[in-house]
Amino acid sequence: IPTPLGEHGALAAHPAAVIEQVRAIETFLVEAPKTARAFIKAAGHPRPIAALAIHEIPADDSAIDALLAPLASGRDIGLLSEAGAPAIADPGAAVVRRAHALGFRVVPHVG
């Protein structure tokens, strides 16, 4: 899920279905926690931000498996990616690669 940078029209850049998905997720892997929290709040997440699991994408790939553990129990994880090519040319690429290797379905969202 791309996280818009800047303060103008953050939600206007995302289709309604993407915003609904953000509101349904309780665990997020993010590039920058501060901008991720602002985006999640702007999206109108029904839970308090402090009640959500928001983890910065680790620099060490060996820590990724533990962060993907909720997927094994059927829970969704949102990967919030900042400017650039989300989950391709950014820190999220390692998360996506590992999720695929573990057999989890990865669904890209536009914005």
Buried (B, 14 or more C-beta within 10 A) or exposed (E): BBBBEEEEEBBEBBEEEBBEBBEEBBBBBBBBEEBBBBBBEBBEBEEEEEEBEBBBBBEEEEEBEEBBEBBEEEEBBBBBBBEEEBBEEBBBBBBBBBBEEEEEEEEEBEB
